[in-house]
Amino acid sequence: MSFDIVALVMTMQLRIRDLREDADLTQDQISSMLHCDQSLYSKYERGERVLPLDLAIKLAEFYHVSLDYLVGRSDKRT
């Protein structure tokens, strides 16, 4: 069970970085939208901190993807 969680966190950190880069946005722009510090957002992308559910929801809405896609439970964006 814990391996599955680690795999999901690793997938999520890659997806939030890839989504941001695909949108040609900086970490500073996304952190401003999320109302958090850029250094904290950077830790989410590097997997050093777990992204809180409320911020995951905001990112999924912002990028128009499902939460399942964001956390790696699905490869379908919507």
VENVENNOR-V155697 format. One record per backbone hydrogen bond with DSSP energy under -1.0 kcal/mol. CO is the residue of the C=O (numbers start at 1). NH is the residue of the N-H. E is the energy in kcal/mol with one decimal. If there is no record, write none. Layout:
((CO & NH & E) (CO & NH & E))
This chain:
((1 & 5 & -1.5) (2 & 6 & -2.2) (3 & 7 & -2.6) (4 & 8 & -2.2) (5 & 9 & -2.5) (6 & 10 & -2.4) (7 & 11 & -2.3) (8 & 12 & -2.8) (9 & 13 & -2.5) (10 & 14 & -1.7) (11 & 15 & -2.5) (12 & 16 & -2.9) (13 & 17 & -1.4) (14 & 18 & -2.8) (15 & 19 & -3.0) (16 & 20 & -1.7) (17 & 21 & -2.8) (18 & 22 & -2.9) (19 & 23 & -1.4) (20 & 25 & -2.2) (21 & 24 & -1.6) (26 & 30 & -2.0) (27 & 31 & -2.9) (28 & 32 & -2.0) (29 & 33 & -1.8) (30 & 34 & -2.1) (31 & 36 & -2.6) (37 & 41 & -2.2) (38 & 42 & -2.5) (39 & 43 & -1.3) (40 & 44 & -1.5) (41 & 45 & -2.1) (42 & 46 & -1.9) (43 & 48 & -2.2) (43 & 49 & -1.3) (52 & 56 & -2.3) (53 & 57 & -2.5) (54 & 58 & -1.8) (55 & 59 & -2.5) (56 & 60 & -2.6) (57 & 61 & -2.5) (58 & 62 & -2.6) (59 & 63 & -2.7) (60 & 65 & -2.4) (66 & 70 & -2.3) (67 & 71 & -2.4) (68 & 73 & -2.4) (68 & 74 & -1.3) (69 & 72 & -1.0) (77 & 66 & -3.1))
